[in-house]
């Protein structure tokens, strides 16, 4: 699968591509360097495309046995998604997670890389391009915050009891159906605070910072979630689909739930019992 040497090579590739393709274009994009995909606020930039192409090329040379699924490759050809159903080693790339933020000059963006094998996530990387630090996780080996000099600190969620004043992360606007969107907004009002950063990378990093009790998303795209969910599990959190089924990177439909503990998981599943996948 992935040796420690290959994991390090993946990380260093991401750092180098970020320096060459992403950072130089940050706050320097012309209007014709930004385009839309599924909607007016679903953006793609020349930096997304250049970074994904560079990472894909490097990963295919580095790990020739692996299949590669990139967000922009899927946007161009949805048949690429079939790789996620394979039992082979699959490298999953989100070249710039939080593209809307990136294109609008906000520093809340990152790179997400995950690797799956036999349908399970085995490695995840959540890279902060601006600060050149990252969270990495390997199945069964914990989640780690790593500084640019490679000093590592293991991440562990606290066992602090949760009460009704829950803090969560989700956006009602990710629900496609207008009635579900309204219900998601109403449900939001019962919690102490609900955040949305328009960037899964930093949302998961915030979860791993021990200040948020839960995360949900009705858009289970593997490039947005596989890396962060693995890191959250490795730090002691609980992950499942809303219906209680196991999350896998191949999931195409349904709501992801990440919760600090079983008590929080049960409450979120109860609070969102109205949800039906479309």
Secondary structure, 3 states (H helix, E strand, C coil): CCCHHHHHHHHHHHHHHHHHHHHHHCCCCCHHHEEECCCCCCEEEHHHHHHHHHHHHHHHHHCCCCEEEEHHHHHHCHHHHHHHHCCCCEEEEEEEECHHHHHCCCCCCEEEEEEEECCEEEEEEEEECCCCEEEEEECCCCEEEECCCCCEEEECCCCCCCCCCCEEECCHHHCCCHHHHHHHHHHHCCCCEEECCCCHHHHHHHHCCCCCCEEEECCCCHHHHHHHHHHHHHCCCEEEECCCCCCCCCCCCCCEEEECCHHHHHHHHHHCCCCCCC
